[in-house]
Amino acid sequence: MSNISIIAAVSENYGIGKLNKLPWHLPADLKYFKHLTSGHAIIMGKRTFESLPNGALPNRKNIVLTSTMSEGVNEAYYEADSLEDALFLCEKEEEVFIIGGTSVYEQTIDKVNSLYITWVHAQISADAFFPKIDLEKWLELSREDFPADDKNEHPYSFVHYKRK
Ligand SMILES: NC(=O)c1ccc[n+]([C@@H]2O[C@H](COP(=O)([O-])OP(=O)(O)OC[C@H]3O[C@@H](n4cnc5c(N)ncnc54)[C@H](OP(=O)(O)O)[C@@H]3O)[C@@H](O)[C@H]2O)c1
């Protein structure tokens, strides 16, 4: 059975996006995301897919949820018209990451067994939000804290939670 995790960068006011983009510049988080997800399957909503500057992410099995499937076969990514179908496409994968956005996080937060949250320590103006995390239900397995620096505009923490 696959290990299914959510991965998200979330501000203190639970913001995750604005105008279908990430509302911050945190290259360290993009590097961390790449490190964790490379070689594995990633499931995302259509809007998140559309926000990727160069389309499907390399070295990962990309699965895009959409109710309007394209015709023909696309070599860079798979499409699924239900979460069940997306998970079926990942049946043989050891690690599966749910990578957003809001609608997909809302559908999966009660189903996944782990959360990789990058807490962005700032109040951010956003129009897309992560569902509230009930920290009573999650055990913090690891945490790394970093200050802002010349490349990363806010302090941030990489936190891995496991469902209790
Ligand atoms: N900070 C982070 O870590 C992070 C990560 C990812 C995204 N984001 C942000 O999140 C925002 C996007 O979130 P969003 O909620 O607007 O969009 P989204 O979840 O990325 O995509 C929504 C679309 O996905 C499809 N979809 C979702 N669930 C489905 C299902 N069960 N079956 C079939 N299709 C399904 C639908 O596409 P159709 O309309 O084609 O049917 C739906 O309109 C952006 O601002 C983005 O930058 C942030």
The ligand as a Gaussian input file, in Angstrom:
#p B3LYP/6-31G(d) Opt

LIG

0 1
 N        1.483000      26.850000      -0.850000
 C        1.389000      25.640000      -1.396000
 O        2.018000      24.679000      -0.936000
 C        0.503000      25.427000      -2.586000
 C        0.509000      24.200000      -3.260000
 C       -0.342000      24.024000      -4.347000
 C       -1.181000      25.051000      -4.752000
 N       -1.168000      26.213000      -4.066000
 C       -2.080000      27.306000      -4.456000
 O       -3.436000      26.812000      -4.369000
 C       -4.242000      27.573000      -5.265000
 C       -5.056000      26.640000      -6.133000
 O       -6.017000      25.929000      -5.338000
 P       -7.506000      25.703000      -5.888000
 O       -8.317000      25.047000      -4.832000
 O       -7.996000      26.979000      -6.469000
 O       -7.287000      24.756000      -7.146000
 P       -6.746000      23.239000      -7.292000
 O       -7.158000      22.428000      -6.121000
 O       -5.302000      23.274000      -7.660000
 O       -7.538000      22.791000      -8.607000
 C       -8.944000      22.765000      -8.591000
 C       -9.413000      22.003000      -9.802000
 O       -8.950000      20.656000      -9.732000
 C       -9.929000      19.788000     -10.265000
 N      -10.368000      18.856000      -9.213000
 C      -10.181000      18.970000      -7.868000
 N      -10.676000      17.897000      -7.241000
 C      -11.199000      17.084000      -8.202000
 C      -11.842000      15.813000      -8.177000
 N      -12.069000      15.146000      -7.022000
 N      -12.225000      15.274000      -9.360000
 C      -11.997000      15.920000     -10.529000
 N      -11.384000      17.119000     -10.615000
 C      -10.995000      17.693000      -9.454000
 C      -11.045000      20.664000     -10.798000
 O      -10.636000      20.967000     -12.136000
 P      -11.670000      21.192000     -13.345000
 O      -12.223000      22.562000     -13.122000
 O      -10.812000      21.065000     -14.555000
 O      -12.718000      20.121000     -13.237000
 C      -10.928000      21.884000      -9.911000
 O      -11.472000      23.045000     -10.509000
 C       -3.283000      28.447000      -6.067000
 O       -3.234000      29.740000      -5.508000
 C       -1.939000      27.771000      -5.876000
 O       -0.843000      28.655000      -6.013000
 C       -0.340000      26.428000      -3.005000

